[in-house]
Structures are given as structure tokens and as C-alpha cells.
Amino acid sequence: MNNSELFLYIKQEISSVYDNDPNAIKAVAVKIFSHLYNITLTDILMHPEKKIENFSLEKIRSVLERIKKHEPLEYIFNNAQFLDLELFTESSVLIPRPETEELAMMVSSELKNTDETFEIGLGSGCISIYLAKKHPDKNFYGCDISEKALKVCEKNIKKYNLKNLKIFLSDIFNFQTDKKFDVIISNPPYVRDCEKPQMQKNVLDYEPFTALFVPDDDALKFYKKISEFASTHLNKFGKLFFEINENFGKETAQVLENYGFKNVKIIKDCFGKNRFVKGDK
């Protein structure tokens, strides 16, 4: 097949998966070309008749079958974009979201007078890796309850050769340390079980449940525990940052206030939803 023929074939095969949305279909087709053959959209448009080197219909069909089962491209290609990073991903970690990019940038803008930052619930490591790369003169720490997630994070740390980010296995509900930090960050599980019917199939079938869902009757359990921890493990003038469930902005802010945090703010994301809460020690 040449560029034009394969591009058309891929778009036809995946059209139903993306509800015949031409922009989504085109974007996915371009990603497939890029990952499998290092061919850009410009290459396709400029050289439609060019034959593809090392072309394998079997490989293409394998990818398309996984897409038809709603498996995310980030897991198929083990690759996700996060701001200026390209991260290794697999189904043991959540796929980084645009909202979390906003959280990372928000924290980054407030690290000027800090030395020690701690992230609770690393996942792929996207937040801490971005921060550690952008602020090589500062120290970063992170933990996760999942060994598989830590292995993914370790791969990403090695890729960017970060010496200022240390990670370890821990459950925040049992974690003990005498160390104190200037900043604590967390994007913990916050989707209630009752919200599952609203979730897309590619999320429910492939992304890790333990990183997503909380019981309906204890939706803020991670925020309570992390706020309690932060109240005794932040230095004076330290800061606590959360990504939150949009339906619990006021309730999450109240949790921080209950643990003595000041200047507590609810911040909207780029979609206009209550998505972040921050407070000062």
C-alpha cells in the first residue's frame, strides 16, 4: 500500500469507533502512521503515492482490532504525551489528562522558594517528572501503592535521567516519616462508584480501577487522610495541592480548612469545572 491507500483504509476501519467524527478519525489515523512508520500528516499529503517501507498489513490489523475494542492508543503504543514529555504508559497507570497538565503547571509556578516536594500517588510519574525536569535544583519525592505503577514511573525517570526525583512504594494510610516538605501534591482516586455509568468504555475496560474509583459513602477518604498527613508534614508556609472531583469542590475545601489550612481556594480547569483545591499551612 502507499500512503494515501493506507490512510484511507485506516480511517474506514475505525470510523464507527469514533462515531464517524472526521476530526477524531483523522487524528487517530495520523497517530498510527506516526508510531508505526514515523510518517507525518505532511508526508502523507505531500507524498500520497509513496510506498511504505516495512509495511505489514498484519501489524496494522492487529492495532485496528485493539482500537475496535476501545483500547486506548496510549496503551497500544505504550506512549502518552504530557506537556513537553513523552511518557511510557501501560494499563497499570492512568493515562495523563489535560487537567493534570494544568495541575503540574500550577505547582511549577509556585516552587520558587521551595526545596522539597512530595507527590502522593505517582502513577506514571507525569507530575513529578515534569516538575523535576523543569526544576533540577530542587528535590522531589513520590510514592505509590502499586508496584506496577512504580515500575512504569521508574522507566520514565530513567528516560529523562532525573537524579532529583526519588520514589518508593507506600500506602498513605500506613505511611510514617519524620521528614517534612515544602509542597505536597496529590491527584488521588476521586470518581464515585455511582459515576461509573457515565464513564466511557475505553476507561472502564482498560484503566486501573484502584486509581480511579472511591466508595459512594466515603468519596473524600483520600483527601481527608492526605490533608491530615500534610497538616503535620508540611513546613511553615508549605502548600498543599489537589486535583478533585468537580462535584466536591466545597466539600474538599472544607476538609483542608478542618485540618487548619489557610487561604484555601477552589480553582477551575480549562473546561470551567471545579478541578483543583490548594491551601497554605
Rosetta silent file (secondary structure, phi, psi, omega in degrees, C-alpha in Angstrom):
SEQUENCE: MNNSELFLYIKQEISSVYDNDPNAIKAVAVKIFSHLYNITLTDILMHPEKKIENFSLEKIRSVLERIKKHEPLEYIFNNAQFLDLELFTESSVLIPRPETEELAMMVSSELKNTDETFEIGLGSGCISIYLAKKHPDKNFYGCDISEKALKVCEKNIKKYNLKNLKIFLSDIFNFQTDKKFDVIISNPPYVRDCEKPQMQKNVLDYEPFTALFVPDDDALKFYKKISEFASTHLNKFGKLFFEINENFGKETAQVLENYGFKNVKIIKDCFGKNRFVKGDK
SCORE:     score description
SCORE:     0.000 S_00000001
   1 L     0.000  150.505  172.718    0.000    0.000    0.000 S_00000001
   2 E   -97.457  177.197 -176.800    1.041    3.609   -0.500 S_00000001
   3 H   -53.958  -49.839 -175.947    0.498    6.439    1.994 S_00000001
   4 H   -64.031  -43.511 -178.656   -2.864    7.523    0.602 S_00000001
   5 H   -64.280  -44.432 -178.877   -4.307    3.996    0.361 S_00000001
   6 H   -69.077  -38.906  179.401   -3.332    3.039    3.888 S_00000001
   7 H   -60.679  -43.659  179.125   -4.559    6.338    5.333 S_00000001
   8 H   -66.439  -41.729 -179.926   -7.966    5.808    3.718 S_00000001
   9 H   -61.194  -46.177 -179.311   -8.088    2.145    4.827 S_00000001
  10 H   -62.731  -44.921 -178.248   -7.351    3.044    8.466 S_00000001
  11 H   -63.348  -38.681  178.431   -9.954    5.806    8.535 S_00000001
  12 H   -66.005  -39.391 -177.136  -12.610    3.496    7.116 S_00000001
  13 H   -68.849  -32.845 -175.068  -11.805    0.756    9.621 S_00000001
  14 H  -103.170    1.517 -173.857  -12.021    2.979   12.709 S_00000001
  15 L   -57.694  -40.238 -177.407  -14.841    5.316   11.653 S_00000001
  16 L   -71.104  -28.748 -179.340  -17.518    3.541   13.720 S_00000001
  17 L   -65.439  -34.639 -177.166  -15.336    3.529   16.847 S_00000001
  18 L  -107.807   29.107  174.009  -15.217    7.325   16.806 S_00000001
  19 L    52.034   36.274  177.951  -18.870    7.841   15.791 S_00000001
  20 L    58.083   26.561  175.826  -17.853    8.969   12.310 S_00000001
  21 L   -78.833  109.804 -173.559  -16.240   12.111   13.745 S_00000001
  22 H   -61.192  -35.580 -179.092  -13.868   13.124   10.910 S_00000001
  23 H   -69.101  -42.824  179.341  -11.502   15.086   13.158 S_00000001
  24 H   -66.827  -42.199 -179.482  -11.116   12.259   15.697 S_00000001
  25 H   -62.106  -44.925  179.961  -10.710    9.644   12.942 S_00000001
  26 H   -63.033  -44.124 -177.879   -8.062   11.715   11.177 S_00000001
  27 H   -62.447  -41.769 -179.978   -6.165   12.370   14.422 S_00000001
  28 H   -68.317  -42.237  179.133   -6.064    8.668   15.319 S_00000001
  29 H   -60.330  -41.062  178.836   -5.017    7.657   11.802 S_00000001
  30 H   -64.077  -40.877  178.536   -2.160   10.168   11.932 S_00000001
  31 H   -62.853  -38.907  178.945   -1.028    8.766   15.307 S_00000001
  32 H   -63.497  -46.081  177.253   -0.970    5.247   13.879 S_00000001
  33 H   -58.854  -45.304 -176.740    1.184    6.382   10.947 S_00000001
  34 H   -62.922  -45.637 -175.854    3.490    8.277   13.264 S_00000001
  35 H   -75.368  -38.045 -176.706    4.026    5.429   15.726 S_00000001
  36 H   -84.437  -35.075 -171.878    4.291    2.554   13.277 S_00000001
  37 H  -129.847    4.267 -179.712    6.115    4.187   10.382 S_00000001
  38 L    54.401   40.754 -179.760    7.338    7.589   11.605 S_00000001
  39 L  -112.134  129.035 -178.042    5.274    9.225    8.861 S_00000001
  40 L   -92.379  169.082  176.188    3.671   12.636    9.492 S_00000001
  41 H   -61.676  -37.332  177.373    0.464   14.084    8.056 S_00000001
  42 H   -60.871  -42.247  177.701    2.605   16.372    5.911 S_00000001
  43 H   -60.247  -42.060 -178.343    4.390   13.311    4.473 S_00000001
  44 H   -64.201  -44.727 -177.045    1.033   11.710    3.673 S_00000001
  45 H   -72.999  -35.907 -177.527   -0.312   14.830    1.948 S_00000001
  46 H   -80.309  -28.953 -176.070    2.914   15.684    0.109 S_00000001
  47 L  -133.256   62.368 -175.263    3.711   12.125   -0.990 S_00000001
  48 L   -63.024  -27.840 -176.092    0.399   10.211   -1.257 S_00000001
  49 L   -91.233   -3.002 -176.787    1.753    7.694   -3.803 S_00000001
  50 L   -68.952  132.063  178.136    4.898    6.834   -1.860 S_00000001
  51 E   -73.585  144.838 -177.882    5.148    3.177   -0.865 S_00000001
  52 L   -89.353  125.872  178.472    5.565    2.450    2.843 S_00000001
  53 L   -73.462  146.224  178.867    8.770    0.717    3.822 S_00000001
  54 L    56.234   32.590 -179.117    8.484   -2.363    6.060 S_00000001
  55 L   -68.692  136.535  177.523    4.726   -2.338    5.562 S_00000001
  56 L  -137.166  110.410  178.228    2.859   -5.133    7.345 S_00000001
  57 H   -63.183  -34.193  179.516   -0.901   -5.487    6.908 S_00000001
  58 H   -62.473  -42.774  179.448   -0.908   -7.951    9.800 S_00000001
  59 H   -64.798  -43.009  178.778    0.597   -5.349   12.145 S_00000001
  60 H   -61.345  -45.801 -178.607   -1.916   -2.725   11.022 S_00000001
  61 H   -64.260  -35.547  178.153   -4.824   -5.110   11.506 S_00000001
  62 H   -61.985  -44.477  178.074   -3.587   -6.035   14.976 S_00000001
  63 H   -64.626  -44.166 -178.041   -3.600   -2.379   16.012 S_00000001
  64 H   -63.916  -36.360  178.654   -7.003   -1.786   14.423 S_00000001
  65 H   -65.121  -38.814  178.026   -8.548   -4.743   16.240 S_00000001
  66 H   -67.696  -38.474  177.008   -7.385   -3.360   19.561 S_00000001
  67 H   -64.088  -40.060 -179.776   -8.804    0.051   18.682 S_00000001
  68 H   -65.477  -20.579  175.615  -12.134   -1.535   17.760 S_00000001
  69 L   -91.433   10.579  176.598  -12.235   -2.991   21.270 S_00000001
  70 L    69.829   20.724  175.346  -11.877    0.596   22.573 S_00000001
  71 L   -72.007  131.421 -178.402   -8.375    0.075   23.934 S_00000001
  72 L   -63.271  143.584  177.855   -6.687    3.495   24.308 S_00000001
  73 H   -58.882  -32.800 -178.447   -3.877    4.303   21.884 S_00000001
  74 H   -62.075  -29.304  177.018   -1.688    5.228   24.850 S_00000001
  75 H   -86.521  -34.826  179.053   -1.739    1.569   25.941 S_00000001
  76 H   -62.602  -43.607 -176.945   -1.466    0.138   22.435 S_00000001
  77 L  -101.000    1.389 -179.520    1.686    2.153   21.742 S_00000001
  78 L    51.831   46.059 -175.080    2.861    2.444   25.375 S_00000001
  79 L  -153.469  132.790  176.410    3.217    6.168   24.912 S_00000001
  80 E  -138.863  143.038  177.104    1.462    9.270   26.234 S_00000001
  81 E   -91.513  134.929  175.412    2.111   12.962   25.782 S_00000001
  82 E  -141.126  105.996 -173.581    2.188   15.157   28.889 S_00000001
  83 L    51.362 -120.617 -178.590    3.124   18.780   28.262 S_00000001
  84 L   -95.529   14.094 -178.612    6.644   18.559   26.775 S_00000001
  85 E  -103.902  147.697  166.393    7.165   14.951   27.923 S_00000001
  86 E  -113.104  116.684 -171.883    6.695   11.654   26.119 S_00000001
  87 E  -112.648  145.446  171.323    5.983    9.036   28.771 S_00000001
  88 L   -72.373  134.217  177.516    5.860    5.254   28.808 S_00000001
  89 L  -137.175  151.504  170.234    2.370    4.079   29.759 S_00000001
  90 L  -150.509  178.059 -170.112    0.593    0.776   30.239 S_00000001
  91 L   -70.298   -1.101  175.874   -2.686   -0.332   31.792 S_00000001
  92 L   -83.395   -8.093  179.562   -1.283   -0.316   35.342 S_00000001
  93 L  -131.401  153.167  175.836   -1.343    3.512   35.327 S_00000001
  94 L   -67.629  149.914  172.293   -3.881    6.137   34.366 S_00000001
  95 L   -76.652  127.323 -179.155   -3.473    7.946   31.070 S_00000001
  96 L   -58.248  137.802 -178.900   -2.437   11.547   31.860 S_00000001
  97 L  -105.282  158.385  176.543   -5.249   14.058   31.369 S_00000001
  98 H   -57.985  -35.341  179.288   -5.157   17.711   30.244 S_00000001
  99 H   -61.485  -38.098 -179.269   -6.451   18.750   33.674 S_00000001
 100 H   -70.505  -29.267  172.101   -3.439   17.147   35.323 S_00000001
 101 H   -60.047  -40.880  178.332   -1.176   19.125   32.990 S_00000001
 102 H   -62.372  -41.456  178.542   -2.795   22.233   34.461 S_00000001
 103 H   -61.550  -44.757 -179.731   -2.063   20.992   37.988 S_00000001
 104 H   -60.751  -43.331  179.538    1.591   20.383   37.118 S_00000001
 105 H   -67.914  -36.894  178.610    1.976   23.879   35.664 S_00000001
 106 H   -61.826  -47.860  179.698    0.180   25.420   38.647 S_00000001
 107 H   -64.167  -43.729 -178.464    2.541   23.743   41.105 S_00000001
 108 H   -55.655  -38.193 -177.567    5.578   24.582   38.963 S_00000001
 109 L   -70.626  -11.528 -176.641    4.747   28.288   39.119 S_00000001
 110 L  -117.223   22.147 -178.048    4.871   28.202   42.939 S_00000001
 111 L   -99.391    6.926 -173.717    8.151   26.351   43.545 S_00000001
 112 L   -54.837  -48.312 -174.716   10.427   29.402   43.574 S_00000001
 113 L  -105.353   33.277 -178.589   11.077   29.454   47.336 S_00000001
 114 L  -120.390  161.921  176.799   10.799   25.705   47.982 S_00000001
 115 L  -124.182  -39.795 -170.867   13.272   22.845   48.255 S_00000001
 116 E  -121.539  121.832  179.477   11.340   19.626   48.970 S_00000001
 117 E  -123.762  138.082 -176.642    8.203   18.468   47.109 S_00000001
 118 E  -127.281  126.055  175.371    6.305   15.237   47.730 S_00000001
 119 E  -107.252  131.937  179.111    3.689   13.653   45.441 S_00000001
 120 E  -105.586  113.836 -176.924    1.281   11.063   46.844 S_00000001
 121 L    91.760   72.072 -171.937    0.065    8.633   44.159 S_00000001
 122 L   -69.118  -40.505 -170.961    2.614    8.891   41.348 S_00000001
 123 L    59.724 -129.192  179.288    1.049    6.707   38.667 S_00000001
 124 L   -69.183  -14.550 -177.690    3.142    7.186   35.523 S_00000001
 125 L    91.919    8.506 -170.292    5.042    9.930   37.329 S_00000001
 126 H   -54.368  -46.002 -177.205    3.836   12.617   34.955 S_00000001
 127 H   -66.343  -54.773 -175.188    3.524   15.425   37.516 S_00000001
 128 H   -66.637  -35.232  178.633    6.744   14.822   39.450 S_00000001
 129 H   -66.559  -42.625  176.526    8.797   14.057   36.336 S_00000001
 130 H   -59.441  -46.112 -177.780    7.648   17.305   34.718 S_00000001
 131 H   -67.235  -44.047 -178.524    8.497   19.245   37.889 S_00000001
 132 H   -64.999  -35.823  178.559   11.849   17.517   38.472 S_00000001
 133 H   -70.554  -38.282 -177.230   12.900   18.134   34.871 S_00000001
 134 H   -78.750  -24.599 -177.461   11.840   21.777   34.994 S_00000001
 135 L  -127.635   72.022 -174.704   13.422   22.428   38.409 S_00000001
 136 L   -66.607  -14.012 -179.257   16.710   20.458   38.505 S_00000001
 137 L   -88.868    0.202 -176.996   17.939   22.437   41.529 S_00000001
 138 L  -116.370  162.631 -177.275   15.108   21.161   43.777 S_00000001
 139 E  -104.880  136.635 -178.519   14.368   17.796   45.406 S_00000001
 140 E  -128.679  143.243  178.991   11.308   15.706   44.611 S_00000001
 141 E  -133.877  153.608  178.179    9.867   12.600   46.243 S_00000001
 142 E  -157.485  152.414  177.892    6.903   10.429   45.371 S_00000001
 143 E  -135.742  159.562  173.945    5.097    7.285   46.442 S_00000001
 144 E  -150.321  152.326 -179.532    2.506    4.901   45.066 S_00000001
 145 L   -82.519  -14.147 -174.986    0.717    1.866   46.472 S_00000001
 146 L  -101.410  122.916  175.764    1.177   -0.077   43.210 S_00000001
 147 H   -63.624  -38.937  179.573    4.453   -1.865   42.417 S_00000001
 148 H   -63.717  -40.846  178.364    3.493   -1.970   38.737 S_00000001
 149 H   -63.426  -40.678  179.502    2.903    1.762   38.687 S_00000001
 150 H   -63.408  -35.497  178.030    6.290    2.375   40.289 S_00000001
 151 H   -65.664  -38.607  175.649    7.985    0.303   37.579 S_00000001
 152 H   -64.077  -46.230  179.838    6.336    2.470   34.929 S_00000001
 153 H   -60.643  -41.329  179.161    7.418    5.590   36.788 S_00000001
 154 H   -60.163  -40.834  177.521   10.988    4.281   37.085 S_00000001
 155 H   -59.727  -42.181 -178.622   11.165    3.821   33.308 S_00000001
 156 H   -71.149  -35.207  176.298   10.123    7.420   32.785 S_00000001
 157 H   -63.929  -43.577  179.753   12.583    8.709   35.379 S_00000001
 158 H   -65.210  -37.646  179.934   15.410    6.826   33.662 S_00000001
 159 H   -57.850  -39.880 -177.795   14.365    8.138   30.262 S_00000001
 160 L  -100.009    7.176  173.447   14.880   11.708   31.446 S_00000001
 161 L    50.659   51.289 -176.595   17.865   10.817   33.678 S_00000001
 162 L   -90.243  115.997  179.396   16.403   12.578   36.696 S_00000001
 163 L   -92.877  -11.882 -174.456   18.649   12.424   39.744 S_00000001
 164 L  -102.351   15.379  177.043   16.489   14.757   41.849 S_00000001
 165 E  -125.568  116.597  178.929   13.368   12.532   41.996 S_00000001
 166 E  -112.238  132.895 -177.564   13.238    9.642   44.488 S_00000001
 167 E  -126.137  156.260 -178.854   10.267    7.268   44.552 S_00000001
 168 E  -155.868  160.389 -179.850    9.117    4.485   46.847 S_00000001
 169 E   -83.547  126.453  178.112    6.309    2.022   47.493 S_00000001
 170 L  -166.548  149.387  171.226    3.861    3.106   50.191 S_00000001
 171 L  -101.799  121.718 -175.450    0.220    3.264   51.196 S_00000001
 172 L   -60.155  -23.890 -179.588   -0.565    6.736   52.518 S_00000001
 173 L   -74.096  -14.345  178.356   -2.897    5.193   55.110 S_00000001
 174 L  -122.198    0.938 -172.147    0.104    3.461   56.716 S_00000001
 175 L   -74.504  133.587  177.296    2.937    5.803   55.757 S_00000001
 176 L  -133.452  137.207  177.144    5.121    7.234   58.508 S_00000001
 177 L  -159.768  153.125  174.659    8.088    9.591   58.236 S_00000001
 178 L   -92.694   -8.224 -176.189    9.789   12.336   60.222 S_00000001
 179 L   -71.710  147.107  175.487   10.606   14.235   57.042 S_00000001
 180 L  -120.709  156.838 -172.951    8.826   17.487   56.235 S_00000001
 181 E  -128.678  162.923  175.529    8.157   19.070   52.857 S_00000001
 182 E   -91.655  -29.025 -179.687    7.507   22.483   51.348 S_00000001
 183 E  -140.068  137.152  171.041    4.889   21.222   48.889 S_00000001
 184 E  -124.836  134.001 -177.635    2.622   18.168   48.848 S_00000001
 185 E  -126.695  145.232  171.076    0.676   17.245   45.712 S_00000001
 186 E  -155.976  140.042  170.153   -1.888   14.557   45.018 S_00000001
 187 L  -121.062   74.921 -172.202   -4.281   13.526   42.280 S_00000001
 188 L   -80.222  172.787  173.421   -5.920   10.659   44.210 S_00000001
 189 L   -57.732  133.075 -179.250   -8.845    8.432   43.169 S_00000001
 190 L  -144.236    2.768  179.154  -11.979   10.583   43.199 S_00000001
 191 E   -85.386  123.740 -179.815  -14.610    9.084   40.867 S_00000001
 192 E   -72.734  150.929  177.605  -17.532    7.665   42.867 S_00000001
 193 H   -55.004  -35.995 -178.359  -18.802    4.173   42.107 S_00000001
 194 H   -68.162  -13.320 -179.403  -22.180    5.697   41.206 S_00000001
 195 H   -91.523   -3.559 -179.138  -20.477    7.669   38.423 S_00000001
 196 H   -54.871  -42.019 -179.605  -19.293    4.550   36.564 S_00000001
 197 H   -59.646  -20.094  179.905  -22.269    4.562   34.141 S_00000001
 198 H   -87.462   -7.976 -176.187  -21.120    7.980   32.924 S_00000001
 199 L   -82.567  149.563  179.250  -17.616    6.752   32.130 S_00000001
 200 L   -75.243  154.978 -176.488  -16.516    5.858   28.601 S_00000001
 201 H   -60.515  -38.274 -178.657  -15.904    2.245   27.650 S_00000001
 202 H   -65.327  -25.888  176.803  -12.192    2.788   26.978 S_00000001
 203 H   -79.804  -50.563 -176.581  -11.782    3.982   30.579 S_00000001
 204 H   -63.601  -36.781 -174.877  -13.890    1.304   32.274 S_00000001
 205 H   -83.878  -19.224 -170.353  -12.426   -1.598   30.311 S_00000001
 206 H  -128.728  -32.472 -175.528   -8.749   -0.658   30.441 S_00000001
 207 L   -83.669  150.917 -173.362   -7.709    1.909   33.049 S_00000001
 208 L   -67.328  122.400 -177.850   -6.917    0.752   36.625 S_00000001
 209 H   -59.592  -39.877 -175.852   -9.985    0.871   38.870 S_00000001
 210 H   -65.738  -21.374  178.423   -7.975    1.409   42.045 S_00000001
 211 H   -90.240   -6.281 -175.294   -6.556    4.644   40.625 S_00000001
 212 L  -111.158  -48.691 -161.997   -9.994    5.933   39.646 S_00000001
 213 E  -105.045  148.434  174.592  -12.805    4.942   41.990 S_00000001
 214 E  -131.489  156.301  179.616  -13.839    5.565   45.576 S_00000001
 215 L   -64.263  146.464  179.093  -16.876    4.307   47.516 S_00000001
 216 H   -57.957  -35.850 -174.304  -20.014    6.410   47.283 S_00000001
 217 H   -88.543    1.702  178.299  -20.201    6.687   51.078 S_00000001
 218 H  -148.973   52.599 -171.726  -16.569    7.786   51.537 S_00000001
 219 L   -66.174  -22.516 -176.278  -15.743    9.798   48.433 S_00000001
 220 L  -106.051   18.957 -173.056  -13.279   12.096   50.200 S_00000001
 221 H   -60.671  -38.044  179.206  -11.326    9.460   52.122 S_00000001
 222 H   -70.240  -38.388 -179.651   -8.032   10.173   50.325 S_00000001
 223 H   -66.368  -36.885  178.065   -8.408   13.940   50.734 S_00000001
 224 H   -65.872  -47.845 -176.694   -9.031   13.546   54.460 S_00000001
 225 H   -67.341  -43.248 -178.398   -6.035   11.283   55.007 S_00000001
 226 H   -68.866  -36.766  176.957   -3.641   13.296   52.836 S_00000001
 227 H   -65.570  -40.155  176.647   -4.771   16.578   54.430 S_00000001
 228 H   -61.333  -46.258  178.176   -4.208   15.064   57.866 S_00000001
 229 H   -61.087  -46.927 -177.003   -0.728   13.931   56.809 S_00000001
 230 H   -64.582  -30.857 -178.199    0.075   17.282   55.214 S_00000001
 231 H   -63.633  -23.904 -179.987   -1.030   19.184   58.329 S_00000001
 232 H  -112.475   -6.749 -175.892    1.888   17.650   60.248 S_00000001
 233 H  -121.661   13.671  171.226    4.394   17.097   57.416 S_00000001
 234 E  -103.853  139.517  173.207    4.471   20.473   55.702 S_00000001
 235 E   -67.968  165.788  176.268    6.972   23.098   56.730 S_00000001
 236 E   -56.662  135.523 -176.311    5.751   26.520   57.796 S_00000001
 237 E    70.447   13.233  177.232    4.240   28.317   54.793 S_00000001
 238 E   -68.835  165.018 -175.506    4.076   24.974   52.962 S_00000001
 239 E  -127.522  143.886  176.990    1.448   24.349   50.282 S_00000001
 240 E  -118.346  129.435 -179.705   -0.976   21.502   49.557 S_00000001
 241 E  -123.882  134.086  176.481   -2.351   20.923   46.032 S_00000001
 242 E  -127.979  145.841  158.411   -5.133   18.533   44.988 S_00000001
 243 E   -95.139  140.929 -169.071   -6.877   17.550   41.786 S_00000001
 244 L  -134.290  167.460  169.747  -10.511   16.907   42.727 S_00000001
 245 L   -73.157  126.174 -175.941  -13.923   15.617   41.699 S_00000001
 246 H   -56.782  -23.778 -177.980  -15.771   18.599   40.207 S_00000001
 247 H   -82.827   -4.970 -174.552  -18.842   17.741   42.315 S_00000001
 248 H  -128.411   36.166  179.906  -16.980   18.101   45.619 S_00000001
 249 H   -61.928  -54.550 -178.206  -15.173   21.430   45.426 S_00000001
 250 H   -63.243  -41.274 -178.624  -16.697   22.978   48.559 S_00000001
 251 H   -65.432  -40.206  179.002  -16.522   19.715   50.494 S_00000001
 252 H   -68.480  -41.372  176.931  -12.838   19.189   49.643 S_00000001
 253 H   -59.633  -38.652  179.460  -12.019   22.786   50.535 S_00000001
 254 H   -64.832  -35.210  177.122  -13.758   22.241   53.875 S_00000001
 255 H   -59.283  -46.808  179.483  -11.543   19.201   54.528 S_00000001
 256 H   -62.104  -43.047  179.910   -8.438   21.382   54.192 S_00000001
 257 H   -64.101  -35.918  178.667   -9.904   24.049   56.446 S_00000001
 258 H   -62.681  -27.654  179.338  -10.774   21.395   59.038 S_00000001
 259 L   -98.187   17.194  170.657   -7.074   20.491   59.190 S_00000001
 260 L    88.712    9.697  179.920   -6.010   24.091   59.702 S_00000001
 261 L   -76.625  146.756 -178.174   -5.091   25.140   56.169 S_00000001
 262 E  -112.573  166.746  178.063   -5.417   28.812   55.272 S_00000001
 263 E    50.082   39.981 -178.317   -6.142   30.693   52.042 S_00000001
 264 E   -70.801  130.042 -177.154   -7.958   27.621   50.713 S_00000001
 265 E  -130.172  141.529  170.697   -9.021   28.108   47.100 S_00000001
 266 E   -99.972  128.141 -175.099  -11.115   26.142   44.617 S_00000001
 267 E  -121.351  135.031 -179.588   -9.713   26.562   41.091 S_00000001
 268 E   -83.573  153.040  176.162  -11.438   25.796   37.811 S_00000001
 269 L   -90.419 -174.302 -176.578   -9.811   23.876   34.946 S_00000001
 270 L   -67.685  -13.395  177.923   -9.716   24.859   31.286 S_00000001
 271 L   -95.990    3.766  178.579  -13.202   23.355   30.852 S_00000001
 272 L    81.596   15.742 -178.833  -14.660   25.621   33.542 S_00000001
 273 L  -102.931  146.007  174.550  -15.074   22.834   36.098 S_00000001
 274 E   -63.287  111.212 -170.246  -14.016   22.934   39.750 S_00000001
 275 E  -129.116  -16.060 -177.305  -10.896   20.775   39.421 S_00000001
 276 E  -137.509  148.027  171.200   -8.261   21.885   41.936 S_00000001
 277 E  -130.908  135.783  177.391   -8.038   22.848   45.584 S_00000001
 278 E  -133.722  152.239  178.298   -4.980   24.431   47.185 S_00000001
 279 E  -151.584  158.342 -179.814   -4.222   25.589   50.698 S_00000001
 280 E  -108.245  142.424  176.907   -1.397   27.070   52.770 S_00000001
 281 L   -69.937    0.000    0.000   -0.030   25.681   56.018 S_00000001
